[in-house]
């Protein structure tokens, strides 16, 4: 099933029908500015299962992609997910701003900033969104493990304190941007992504870690 393209003239109307927006652009470009309510699922081997997972409860979706990635998106998307699609918006951030469409962005922090925030902010909570096995092997002291499937569970999301300052990280920084965007879509505003993920934390070496496997 071939995806159609959505013009920017039609976009404002389609957004008013409140479909799920799945933005496939690279994490850095997405974080710098995206259509409010979108979630970031990048184009790799995990694209279709992750996009299908979060689109399960939605009848309609809008896709956002870079123009050069349109053919790749058509190759990676399943017929099931494509059937829900109203079409693809080819990324034109300047046009979205000109049309005053609602926009949002992801705040990134590096390990140095994280260390300062953890030291001085009593409301800071680190959400480690890696697998349970990865978390047990080693994690930031005081971090909470919240995995991918927890982010579609309204009851588990509801346990998070909206007044806390949430810092998300995965292993390398891709999955955490997706899940940060999911939380922002759910109405959490004090959310930040730890740039570079746990690899960057370990490389920095100044944030205390703990292993559940150490005796």
Residue frames as a rotation matrix with the C-alpha (Angstrom) as fourth column:
UNK 1
0.579 0.815 0.000 0.00
0.815 -0.579 0.000 0.00
0.000 0.000 -1.000 0.00
UNK 2
-0.402 -0.758 0.513 1.56
0.759 -0.590 -0.277 3.28
0.513 0.278 0.813 -1.12
UNK 3
-0.108 0.293 -0.950 1.32
0.817 -0.518 -0.252 6.27
-0.566 -0.803 -0.183 1.20
UNK 4
0.461 0.308 0.832 -0.05
0.731 -0.664 -0.159 9.59
0.504 0.681 -0.531 -0.05
UNK 5
-0.697 -0.711 -0.096 1.48
0.670 -0.597 -0.442 12.98
0.257 -0.373 0.892 0.67
UNK 6
0.412 0.797 -0.441 -0.28
0.898 -0.438 0.046 15.67
-0.156 -0.415 -0.896 2.72
UNK 7
-0.069 -0.396 0.916 0.12
0.512 -0.802 -0.309 19.27
0.856 0.448 0.258 1.64
UNK 8
-0.861 -0.290 -0.418 0.78
0.506 -0.411 -0.758 21.90
0.048 -0.864 0.501 4.29
UNK 9
-0.702 0.681 0.211 -2.48
-0.575 -0.716 0.396 23.57
0.421 0.157 0.894 3.23
UNK 10
0.218 0.818 -0.532 -4.40
-0.253 0.574 0.779 20.45
0.943 -0.035 0.332 4.29
UNK 11
-0.527 -0.565 -0.635 -2.40
0.367 0.523 -0.769 19.84
0.767 -0.638 -0.068 7.43
UNK 12
-0.893 0.169 0.418 -4.16
-0.427 -0.609 -0.668 22.31
0.142 -0.775 0.616 9.74
UNK 13
0.096 0.992 -0.080 -7.55
-0.924 0.119 0.363 20.75
0.369 0.039 0.928 9.00
UNK 14
0.263 -0.031 -0.964 -6.28
-0.027 0.999 -0.039 17.20
0.965 0.036 0.261 9.51
UNK 15
-0.793 -0.591 -0.149 -4.70
0.160 0.035 -0.987 18.16
0.588 -0.806 0.067 12.83
UNK 16
-0.550 0.652 0.522 -8.08
-0.816 -0.553 -0.170 19.40
0.178 -0.519 0.836 14.02
UNK 17
0.460 0.719 -0.521 -9.39
-0.574 0.688 0.443 15.83
0.677 0.095 0.729 13.79
UNK 18
0.317 -0.416 0.852 -6.81
-0.930 0.039 0.364 14.80
-0.185 -0.908 -0.375 16.46
UNK 19
0.857 -0.142 -0.496 -5.09
-0.060 0.927 -0.369 11.84
0.512 0.346 0.786 14.81
UNK 20
0.666 -0.746 -0.023 -1.94
0.266 0.208 0.941 10.39
-0.697 -0.633 0.337 16.33
UNK 21
0.823 -0.488 -0.290 1.11
-0.529 -0.473 -0.705 12.03
0.206 0.734 -0.647 14.72
UNK 22
0.700 -0.665 0.261 4.10
0.437 0.687 0.581 9.73
-0.566 -0.293 0.771 14.20
UNK 23
0.803 -0.499 -0.326 7.17
-0.591 -0.737 -0.328 11.77
-0.076 0.456 -0.887 13.34
UNK 24
0.901 -0.405 0.153 9.89
0.420 0.904 -0.080 9.62
-0.106 0.136 0.985 11.74
UNK 25
0.680 -0.670 0.297 12.65
-0.274 -0.608 -0.745 12.24
0.680 0.425 -0.597 11.56
UNK 26
-0.165 -0.826 -0.539 16.02
0.486 0.407 -0.773 11.71
0.858 -0.390 0.334 13.30
UNK 27
0.277 0.357 -0.892 15.89
0.954 0.012 0.301 12.37
0.118 -0.934 -0.337 17.03
UNK 28
-0.596 -0.583 -0.552 17.98
0.665 -0.744 0.068 15.57
-0.450 -0.327 0.831 16.93
UNK 29
-0.903 0.301 0.307 15.77
0.038 -0.655 0.755 17.18
0.429 0.693 0.580 14.30
UNK 30
0.027 0.954 -0.300 12.59
0.550 0.236 0.801 16.04
0.835 -0.187 -0.518 16.06
UNK 31
0.018 -0.061 -0.998 13.75
0.993 -0.114 0.025 17.37
-0.115 -0.992 0.058 19.43
UNK 32
-0.870 -0.470 -0.147 14.46
0.444 -0.878 0.179 20.78
-0.214 0.090 0.973 17.91
UNK 33
-0.594 0.724 -0.350 10.81
-0.628 -0.690 -0.361 21.28
-0.503 0.005 0.864 16.97
UNK 34
-0.946 0.323 0.021 7.80
0.282 0.792 0.541 19.11
0.158 0.518 -0.840 16.13
UNK 35
-0.305 0.923 0.233 4.03
-0.338 -0.333 0.880 19.25
0.890 0.190 0.414 15.76
UNK 36
-0.544 0.081 0.835 2.53
-0.839 -0.076 -0.539 19.27
0.019 -0.994 0.109 19.26
UNK 37
0.398 0.715 0.574 1.35
-0.760 0.608 -0.230 15.83
-0.514 -0.345 0.786 20.35
UNK 38
0.588 -0.239 -0.773 3.60
-0.568 0.559 -0.605 13.91
0.576 0.794 0.193 17.95
UNK 39
0.694 -0.495 0.522 5.69
-0.216 0.549 0.808 10.95
-0.687 -0.674 0.274 19.00
UNK 40
0.241 -0.741 -0.626 9.10
-0.967 -0.241 -0.087 10.19
-0.086 0.626 -0.775 17.52
UNK 41
0.573 -0.099 0.813 9.58
0.024 0.994 0.104 6.77
-0.819 -0.040 0.572 15.92
UNK 42
-0.030 -0.685 -0.728 12.68
-0.783 -0.437 0.443 6.84
-0.622 0.583 -0.523 13.72
UNK 43
0.775 0.336 -0.535 13.08
-0.628 0.504 -0.593 4.85
0.071 0.795 0.602 10.51
UNK 44
-0.512 -0.858 -0.023 15.01
-0.856 0.513 -0.062 1.72
0.065 -0.012 -0.998 11.40
UNK 45
-0.717 0.197 -0.668 14.22
-0.057 0.939 0.338 -1.97
0.694 0.280 -0.663 11.84
UNK 46
-0.783 0.425 -0.454 12.14
0.581 0.237 -0.779 -1.15
-0.223 -0.874 -0.432 14.94
UNK 47
-0.923 0.380 -0.066 9.96
-0.385 -0.899 0.210 1.41
0.020 0.219 0.975 13.17
UNK 48
-0.346 0.879 -0.329 6.91
-0.399 0.180 0.899 -0.64
0.849 0.442 0.289 12.25
UNK 49
-0.159 0.339 -0.927 6.58
0.704 0.697 0.134 -2.66
0.692 -0.631 -0.350 15.49
UNK 50
-0.756 -0.154 -0.636 7.03
0.606 -0.534 -0.590 0.44
-0.249 -0.832 0.497 17.64
UNK 51
-0.882 0.461 -0.100 4.74
-0.465 -0.813 0.351 2.64
0.080 0.356 0.931 15.55
UNK 52
-0.281 0.798 -0.534 2.10
-0.088 0.532 0.842 -0.11
0.956 0.284 -0.079 15.39
UNK 53
-0.453 0.033 -0.891 2.36
0.813 0.426 -0.398 -0.60
0.366 -0.904 -0.220 19.17
UNK 54
-0.801 0.086 -0.592 1.64
0.323 -0.771 -0.549 3.03
-0.504 -0.631 0.590 20.00
UNK 55
-0.771 0.550 -0.322 -0.96
-0.623 -0.544 0.563 3.41
0.134 0.634 0.761 17.24
UNK 56
-0.911 0.356 -0.208 -2.95
0.348 0.934 0.077 0.39
0.222 -0.002 -0.975 18.41
UNK 57
-0.326 0.824 -0.463 -5.72
0.761 -0.061 -0.645 2.43
-0.560 -0.563 -0.607 20.08
UNK 58
-0.326 0.145 -0.934 -5.90
-0.322 -0.946 -0.035 5.01
-0.889 0.289 0.356 17.27
UNK 59
0.455 0.597 0.661 -8.02
0.470 0.469 -0.748 4.77
-0.756 0.651 -0.067 14.14
UNK 60
0.883 -0.141 0.448 -6.12
0.346 -0.451 -0.823 7.45
0.318 0.881 -0.349 12.23
UNK 61
0.284 -0.843 -0.456 -2.52
0.598 -0.216 0.771 8.59
-0.749 -0.492 0.443 12.11
UNK 62
0.973 -0.216 -0.083 -0.51
-0.205 -0.638 -0.742 11.25
0.107 0.739 -0.665 10.32
UNK 63
0.503 -0.863 0.040 3.10
0.818 0.490 0.301 10.48
-0.279 -0.119 0.953 9.43
UNK 64
0.879 -0.363 -0.309 5.90
-0.402 -0.913 -0.069 13.04
-0.257 0.185 -0.948 9.25
UNK 65
0.518 -0.740 0.430 9.07
0.693 0.657 0.296 12.32
-0.502 0.145 0.853 7.29
UNK 66
-0.179 -0.654 -0.735 11.98
-0.294 -0.677 0.674 13.99
-0.939 0.337 -0.071 5.59
UNK 67
0.549 0.463 -0.696 11.47
-0.760 -0.071 -0.646 14.18
-0.348 0.884 0.313 1.83
UNK 68
-0.198 -0.735 -0.649 14.47
-0.895 0.406 -0.186 11.94
0.400 0.544 -0.738 1.15
UNK 69
-0.899 -0.152 0.412 13.01
-0.362 0.785 -0.502 9.28
-0.247 -0.601 -0.760 3.47
UNK 70
-0.016 0.991 -0.133 9.59
-0.940 -0.061 -0.336 8.97
-0.341 0.120 0.933 1.82
UNK 71
0.226 0.072 -0.971 10.49
-0.672 0.734 -0.102 5.83
0.705 0.676 0.214 -0.13
UNK 72
-0.784 -0.561 -0.266 12.13
-0.165 0.601 -0.782 4.24
0.599 -0.569 -0.564 2.93
UNK 73
-0.644 0.634 0.428 8.99
-0.631 -0.123 -0.766 4.89
-0.433 -0.763 0.479 4.96
UNK 74
0.309 0.786 -0.536 6.90
-0.950 0.284 -0.131 3.16
0.049 0.550 0.834 2.27
UNK 75
-0.098 -0.443 -0.891 9.23
-0.400 0.838 -0.372 0.17
0.911 0.320 -0.259 2.45
UNK 76
-0.909 -0.414 -0.046 9.21
-0.108 0.341 -0.934 -0.15
0.403 -0.844 -0.354 6.25
UNK 77
-0.530 0.760 0.376 5.54
-0.797 -0.295 -0.527 0.43
-0.289 -0.579 0.762 7.03
UNK 78
-0.858 0.313 0.408 3.16
0.320 0.946 -0.052 -2.50
-0.402 0.086 -0.911 7.21
UNK 79
-0.650 0.702 0.290 -0.13
0.246 -0.167 0.955 -2.56
0.719 0.692 -0.064 5.30
UNK 80
0.091 0.705 -0.704 -1.95
0.942 0.169 0.291 -2.58
0.324 -0.689 -0.648 8.64
UNK 81
-0.192 -0.237 -0.952 -0.36
0.668 -0.743 0.051 0.65
-0.719 -0.626 0.301 9.79
UNK 82
-0.980 -0.194 0.050 -0.52
0.160 -0.604 0.780 2.25
-0.121 0.773 0.623 6.33
UNK 83
-0.379 0.915 0.141 -4.28
0.684 0.175 0.708 1.63
0.623 0.364 -0.692 6.30
UNK 84
0.304 0.457 -0.836 -4.62
0.919 -0.373 0.130 3.95
-0.253 -0.807 -0.533 9.32
UNK 85
-0.558 -0.721 -0.411 -2.58
0.598 -0.692 0.404 6.69
-0.576 -0.020 0.817 7.70
UNK 86
0.649 0.698 -0.302 -4.14
0.342 -0.622 -0.704 9.90
-0.679 0.354 -0.643 6.41
UNK 87
0.833 -0.431 0.347 -0.85
0.287 -0.199 -0.937 10.47
0.473 0.880 -0.043 4.60
UNK 88
0.145 -0.902 -0.406 2.68
0.980 0.075 0.182 11.78
-0.134 -0.424 0.896 5.04
UNK 89
0.993 0.012 -0.121 3.71
0.010 -1.000 -0.020 15.34
-0.121 0.019 -0.992 5.82
UNK 90
0.326 -0.931 0.165 7.12
0.783 0.168 -0.599 16.05
0.530 0.324 0.783 4.34
UNK 91
0.170 -0.255 -0.952 9.04
0.916 -0.316 0.248 17.94
-0.364 -0.914 0.180 7.02
UNK 92
-0.174 -0.193 0.966 8.73
0.553 -0.831 -0.067 21.72
0.815 0.522 0.251 6.60
UNK 93
-0.209 0.047 -0.977 9.24
0.972 -0.103 -0.213 23.21
-0.110 -0.994 -0.024 10.06
UNK 94
-0.950 -0.199 -0.240 9.38
0.181 -0.979 0.095 26.78
-0.254 0.047 0.966 8.74
UNK 95
-0.619 0.784 0.055 5.98
-0.121 -0.163 0.979 26.33
0.776 0.599 0.196 7.11
UNK 96
0.002 0.608 -0.794 4.51
0.817 0.457 0.353 24.99
0.577 -0.649 -0.496 10.35
UNK 97
-0.494 -0.259 -0.830 5.78
0.754 -0.602 -0.261 28.07
-0.432 -0.755 0.493 12.16
UNK 98
-0.991 0.128 0.036 4.45
-0.084 -0.811 0.578 30.40
0.103 0.570 0.815 9.44
UNK 99
-0.307 0.937 -0.165 1.01
-0.005 0.172 0.985 28.80
0.952 0.303 -0.048 9.73
UNK 100
-0.428 0.041 0.903 1.21
-0.841 -0.384 -0.381 29.09
0.331 -0.922 0.199 13.55
UNK 101
0.403 0.483 -0.777 0.55
-0.168 0.874 0.456 25.40
0.899 -0.053 0.434 14.01
UNK 102
0.824 -0.077 0.562 0.98
-0.565 -0.032 0.824 24.21
-0.046 -0.997 -0.070 17.61
UNK 103
0.313 -0.834 -0.454 4.60
-0.214 0.404 -0.889 23.15
0.925 0.376 -0.052 18.13
UNK 104
0.956 -0.138 0.259 6.65
-0.232 0.188 0.955 21.56
-0.180 -0.973 0.147 20.88
UNK 105
0.262 -0.918 -0.299 10.26
-0.568 0.103 -0.817 20.55
0.780 0.384 -0.494 21.51
UNK 106
0.803 -0.126 -0.583 12.30
0.460 0.753 0.471 18.11
0.379 -0.646 0.662 23.61
UNK 107
0.654 -0.628 0.421 14.74
-0.735 -0.658 0.161 19.51
0.176 -0.415 -0.892 26.16
UNK 108
0.613 -0.564 -0.554 18.02
0.348 0.822 -0.451 17.59
0.710 0.084 0.700 26.13
UNK 109
0.755 -0.506 0.417 20.48
-0.646 -0.468 0.603 17.57
-0.110 -0.725 -0.680 29.01
UNK 110
0.198 -0.764 -0.614 24.00
-0.336 0.536 -0.775 16.16
0.921 0.360 -0.150 28.97
UNK 111
0.305 -0.077 -0.949 25.48
0.680 0.716 0.160 14.12
0.667 -0.694 0.271 31.86
UNK 112
-0.779 -0.625 -0.047 27.15
0.498 -0.571 -0.653 17.20
0.381 -0.532 0.756 33.35
UNK 113
-0.544 0.666 0.510 23.83
-0.591 -0.736 0.330 19.05
0.595 -0.121 0.795 33.54
UNK 114
0.387 0.697 -0.604 22.15
-0.058 0.672 0.739 15.91
0.920 -0.251 0.300 34.90
UNK 115
-0.237 -0.561 -0.793 24.70
0.786 0.368 -0.496 15.63
0.570 -0.741 0.354 37.71
UNK 116
-0.960 -0.120 0.252 24.03
-0.012 -0.885 -0.465 19.23
0.279 -0.450 0.849 38.78
UNK 117
-0.201 0.969 0.144 20.26
-0.669 -0.244 0.703 18.78
0.716 0.045 0.697 38.60
UNK 118
0.318 0.299 -0.900 20.33
0.308 0.865 0.396 15.57
0.897 -0.403 0.183 40.64
UNK 119
-0.572 -0.650 -0.500 22.44
0.704 -0.076 -0.706 17.32
0.421 -0.756 0.501 43.27
UNK 120
-0.997 0.052 -0.048 20.28
-0.026 -0.900 -0.435 20.43
-0.066 -0.433 0.899 43.62
UNK 121
-0.400 0.906 -0.136 16.74
-0.795 -0.269 0.544 19.39
0.456 0.326 0.828 42.58
UNK 122
-0.738 0.155 0.657 14.79
-0.446 0.617 -0.648 17.34
-0.506 -0.771 -0.386 45.13
UNK 123
0.310 0.950 0.035 12.07
-0.516 0.200 -0.833 16.75
-0.798 0.240 0.552 42.54
UNK 124
-0.080 -0.429 -0.900 14.40
-0.991 0.129 0.027 15.16
0.105 0.894 -0.436 39.97
UNK 125
0.357 0.196 0.913 13.64
-0.319 0.944 -0.078 11.53
-0.878 -0.264 0.400 39.06
UNK 126
-0.541 -0.571 -0.617 15.62
-0.809 0.152 0.568 9.49
-0.231 0.806 -0.544 36.54
UNK 127
0.600 0.706 0.376 13.54
-0.462 0.690 -0.558 7.10
-0.653 0.161 0.740 34.46
UNK 128
-0.608 -0.794 -0.021 15.73
-0.571 0.418 0.707 4.37
-0.552 0.442 -0.707 32.97
UNK 129
0.403 0.887 -0.228 13.76
-0.762 0.186 -0.621 3.08
-0.508 0.423 0.750 29.96
UNK 130
-0.464 -0.608 -0.645 16.13
-0.825 0.561 0.065 0.24
0.322 0.562 -0.762 29.05
UNK 131
0.222 0.510 -0.831 15.27
-0.165 0.860 0.483 -3.43
0.961 0.030 0.275 29.54
UNK 132
0.911 0.177 0.373 15.11
-0.393 0.097 0.914 -4.91
0.126 -0.979 0.158 33.01
UNK 133
0.717 -0.697 -0.027 18.26
0.697 0.714 0.064 -6.91
-0.025 -0.064 0.998 32.32
UNK 134
0.013 -0.710 0.704 20.19
0.527 -0.594 -0.609 -3.81
0.850 0.379 0.366 31.30
UNK 135
0.454 0.253 0.854 18.90
-0.482 -0.737 0.475 -1.98
0.750 -0.627 -0.212 34.38
UNK 136
0.997 -0.042 0.061 19.97
-0.026 0.565 0.824 -4.81
-0.069 -0.824 0.563 36.70
UNK 137
0.441 -0.892 0.099 23.44
0.815 0.353 -0.460 -4.91
0.375 0.283 0.883 35.18
UNK 138
-0.627 -0.606 -0.489 24.06
0.750 -0.640 -0.168 -1.26
-0.211 -0.471 0.856 36.06
UNK 139
0.266 0.740 0.617 22.00
0.755 -0.558 0.344 1.89
0.599 0.374 -0.708 36.50
UNK 140
-0.417 -0.325 0.849 22.17
-0.139 -0.900 -0.413 5.39
0.898 -0.290 0.330 37.94
UNK 141
-0.857 0.063 -0.512 21.75
0.506 0.290 -0.812 5.36
0.097 -0.955 -0.280 41.71
UNK 142
-0.607 0.698 -0.380 18.10
-0.006 -0.482 -0.876 6.09
-0.795 -0.529 0.297 42.55
UNK 143
-0.745 0.321 -0.585 16.85
-0.661 -0.237 0.712 5.57
0.090 0.917 0.388 38.98
UNK 144
-0.044 0.824 0.565 13.48
-0.409 0.501 -0.762 3.93
-0.911 -0.265 0.315 38.33
UNK 145
-0.948 -0.274 0.161 13.16
0.003 0.499 0.867 1.31
-0.318 0.822 -0.472 35.59
UNK 146
0.117 0.983 -0.145 10.16
-0.233 -0.115 -0.966 2.00
-0.965 0.147 0.216 33.33
UNK 147
-0.688 -0.507 0.519 10.17
0.260 0.495 0.829 -0.05
-0.677 0.706 -0.209 30.14
UNK 148
-0.972 0.201 -0.122 8.59
-0.197 -0.408 0.891 0.48
0.129 0.890 0.436 26.72
UNK 149
-0.468 0.851 -0.238 5.36
0.492 0.474 0.730 -1.41
0.735 0.225 -0.640 27.44
UNK 150
-0.375 0.310 -0.874 4.76
0.866 -0.220 -0.450 0.66
-0.332 -0.925 -0.186 30.59
UNK 151
-0.860 -0.067 -0.506 4.30
-0.016 -0.987 0.158 3.78
-0.510 0.144 0.848 28.47
UNK 152
-0.675 0.722 -0.149 1.07
-0.255 -0.039 0.966 2.50
0.692 0.691 0.211 26.94
UNK 153
-0.244 0.529 -0.813 -0.35
0.826 0.553 0.112 1.60
0.508 -0.644 -0.572 30.36
UNK 154
0.098 0.351 0.931 -2.40
-0.044 -0.933 0.356 4.56
0.994 -0.076 -0.076 31.63
UNK 155
0.941 0.275 -0.199 -2.35
0.159 0.162 0.974 3.16
0.300 -0.948 0.108 35.18
UNK 156
0.299 -0.913 -0.278 1.45
0.941 0.233 0.246 3.04
-0.160 -0.335 0.929 35.27
UNK 157
-0.397 -0.391 0.830 1.82
0.573 -0.812 -0.108 6.47
0.717 0.433 0.547 33.67
UNK 158
0.472 0.715 0.515 -0.68
-0.008 -0.581 0.814 7.73
0.881 -0.388 -0.269 36.26
UNK 159
0.724 -0.270 -0.635 1.71
0.689 0.316 0.652 6.72
0.025 -0.909 0.415 39.04
UNK 160
-0.350 -0.887 0.301 4.20
0.863 -0.430 -0.265 9.35
0.365 0.167 0.916 37.88
UNK 161
0.123 0.308 -0.943 4.10
0.725 -0.677 -0.127 12.62
-0.678 -0.668 -0.307 39.80
UNK 162
0.559 0.168 0.812 3.29
0.770 -0.469 -0.433 15.45
0.308 0.867 -0.392 37.40
UNK 163
0.976 -0.180 0.121 5.14
-0.212 -0.909 0.360 17.83
0.045 -0.377 -0.925 39.72
UNK 164
0.433 -0.870 0.237 8.39
0.304 0.388 0.870 15.87
-0.849 -0.305 0.432 39.48
UNK 165
0.389 -0.441 -0.809 11.14
-0.867 -0.471 -0.160 16.71
-0.310 0.764 -0.566 37.02
UNK 166
0.742 0.036 0.669 11.56
0.044 0.994 -0.102 13.57
-0.669 0.105 0.736 34.95
UNK 167
0.028 -0.817 -0.577 14.83
-0.930 -0.233 0.285 12.69
-0.367 0.528 -0.766 33.21
UNK 168
0.855 0.369 0.364 14.65
-0.208 0.888 -0.411 9.82
-0.475 0.276 0.836 30.71
UNK 169
-0.122 -0.857 -0.501 17.47
-0.960 -0.026 0.278 7.80
-0.251 0.515 -0.819 29.25
UNK 170
0.974 0.224 -0.022 17.88
-0.220 0.929 -0.297 4.59
-0.046 0.294 0.955 27.26
UNK 171
0.511 -0.840 0.184 21.18
0.674 0.524 0.520 3.13
-0.533 -0.142 0.834 26.12
UNK 172
-0.463 -0.768 0.441 22.08
0.864 -0.281 0.417 5.50
-0.196 0.575 0.794 23.28
UNK 173
-0.752 0.142 -0.644 19.41
0.030 -0.968 -0.248 8.22
-0.658 -0.206 0.724 23.18
UNK 174
-0.876 0.449 -0.177 16.84
-0.239 -0.085 0.967 7.11
0.420 0.889 0.182 20.58
UNK 175
-0.341 0.761 -0.551 14.26
0.668 0.609 0.427 5.14
0.661 -0.223 -0.717 22.57
UNK 176
-0.443 0.135 -0.886 14.24
0.806 -0.373 -0.460 7.76
-0.392 -0.918 0.056 25.32
UNK 177
-0.936 0.161 -0.312 13.29
-0.265 -0.907 0.328 10.53
-0.230 0.389 0.892 22.86
UNK 178
-0.559 0.775 -0.296 10.33
0.038 0.380 0.924 8.41
0.829 0.505 -0.242 21.72
UNK 179
-0.104 0.553 -0.827 9.19
0.883 0.434 0.180 7.83
0.459 -0.711 -0.533 25.30
UNK 180
-0.753 -0.137 -0.643 9.81
0.432 -0.841 -0.327 11.45
-0.496 -0.524 0.692 26.31
UNK 181
-0.881 0.455 -0.130 7.51
-0.405 -0.582 0.706 12.47
0.245 0.674 0.697 23.44
UNK 182
-0.317 0.784 -0.533 4.91
0.433 0.620 0.654 9.93
0.844 -0.023 -0.536 24.65
UNK 183
-0.330 0.156 -0.931 4.94
0.931 -0.109 -0.348 11.48
-0.155 -0.982 -0.110 28.13
UNK 184
-0.913 -0.005 -0.409 4.64
-0.022 -0.998 0.061 14.99
-0.408 0.064 0.911 26.70
UNK 185
-0.678 0.718 -0.160 1.65
-0.185 0.044 0.982 13.81
0.711 0.695 0.103 24.66
UNK 186
-0.107 0.613 -0.783 0.16
0.759 0.559 0.333 12.51
0.642 -0.559 -0.525 27.92
UNK 187
0.710 0.505 0.490 0.44
0.195 -0.810 0.553 15.98
0.677 -0.297 -0.674 29.45
UNK 188
0.586 -0.606 -0.537 3.74
0.694 0.033 0.720 15.80
-0.419 -0.795 0.440 31.34
UNK 189
0.939 -0.164 0.303 5.66
0.048 -0.809 -0.585 19.03
0.341 0.564 -0.752 30.87
UNK 190
0.513 -0.786 0.345 8.65
-0.830 -0.354 0.431 18.71
-0.216 -0.508 -0.834 33.21
UNK 191
0.804 -0.190 0.564 10.35
0.254 0.966 -0.037 16.06
-0.538 0.173 0.825 31.10
UNK 192
0.396 -0.753 -0.526 13.91
-0.865 -0.498 0.062 16.00
-0.308 0.430 -0.848 29.78
UNK 193
0.978 -0.161 -0.131 15.91
0.079 0.872 -0.483 13.58
0.193 0.462 0.866 27.67
UNK 194
0.471 -0.881 0.052 19.42
-0.233 -0.068 0.970 12.59
-0.851 -0.469 -0.237 28.74
UNK 195
0.748 -0.155 -0.646 21.39
-0.664 -0.151 -0.732 13.07
0.015 0.976 -0.216 25.55
UNK 196
-0.179 -0.865 -0.468 23.53
-0.812 0.399 -0.427 10.11
0.556 0.303 -0.774 24.55
UNK 197
0.664 0.613 -0.428 21.80
-0.301 0.743 0.598 7.78
0.684 -0.269 0.678 27.00
UNK 198
0.957 -0.241 0.164 23.48
-0.063 0.378 0.924 5.51
-0.284 -0.894 0.347 29.52
UNK 199
0.459 -0.834 0.306 26.57
0.860 0.332 -0.387 5.23
0.221 0.441 0.870 27.29
UNK 200
0.141 -0.372 0.918 27.14
0.107 -0.916 -0.387 8.96
0.984 0.152 -0.089 27.77
UNK 201
0.827 0.204 0.524 26.57
-0.483 -0.221 0.847 8.65
0.289 -0.954 -0.084 31.53
UNK 202
0.837 -0.543 0.068 29.21
0.444 0.747 0.495 5.92
-0.320 -0.384 0.866 31.79
UNK 203
0.253 -0.758 0.601 31.60
0.792 -0.194 -0.579 7.85
0.555 0.623 0.551 29.55
UNK 204
0.443 -0.024 0.896 31.24
-0.269 -0.957 0.107 10.92
0.855 -0.289 -0.430 31.76
UNK 205
-0.141 -0.563 -0.815 32.08
0.488 0.677 -0.552 8.88
0.862 -0.475 0.179 34.84
UNK 206
-0.894 -0.266 0.360 30.85
-0.110 -0.649 -0.753 11.44
0.434 -0.713 0.551 37.37
UNK 207
0.012 0.952 0.306 27.36
-0.909 -0.117 0.399 10.10
0.416 -0.283 0.864 38.08
UNK 208
-0.628 -0.300 0.718 27.14
-0.669 0.680 -0.301 7.31
-0.398 -0.669 -0.628 40.69
UNK 209
0.003 0.605 -0.796 25.84
-0.769 0.510 0.385 3.97
0.639 0.611 0.467 39.38
UNK 210
-0.246 0.039 0.968 24.73
-0.790 0.570 -0.224 0.74
-0.561 -0.821 -0.109 41.03
UNK 211
-0.529 0.077 -0.845 24.39
-0.584 0.690 0.428 -2.89
0.616 0.720 -0.320 39.93
UNK 212
0.425 0.748 0.509 21.65
-0.905 0.340 0.256 -5.21
0.018 -0.570 0.822 41.17
UNK 213
0.816 -0.119 -0.565 23.90
-0.096 0.937 -0.336 -8.14
0.569 0.328 0.754 40.19
UNK 214
-0.236 -0.957 0.168 26.79
-0.327 -0.084 -0.941 -7.22
0.915 -0.277 -0.293 42.46
UNK 215
0.559 0.386 -0.734 26.94
0.465 0.587 0.663 -9.23
0.687 -0.712 0.148 45.69
